[in-house]
Amino acid sequence: MIQVTIPLIPGGDGIPLIPADHVTALLRTIAVDWVRSADTDDPSVDRQTVESLAGVLDELADSIDVECIALASAPGGPASDRG
């Protein structure tokens, strides 16, 4: 079983935020952990289902990465603030 520590950053409105790179890393780590768990010879584990679910998590992580890149690359986005 994996153990992950994720930092929380307070937003301007006081709502805690999680850095996107930590979220995507967590999703990918869970996907890998599931696939490794499915490598056991437990007959109750449907390997195809586990791989499908892990693929969904990877796709979600990829989607978050793409959205963050688009946001950072947009005119007036966070990347333009760095000067």
Secondary structure as GFF3:
##gff-version 3
##sequence-region A 1 83
A	DSSP	beta_strand	9	10	.	.	.	ID=ss1
A	DSSP	beta_strand	16	17	.	.	.	ID=ss2
A	DSSP	alpha_helix	20	38	.	.	.	ID=ss3
A	DSSP	alpha_helix	47	73	.	.	.	ID=ss4
A	DSSP	three_ten_helix	78	82	.	.	.	ID=ss5
###
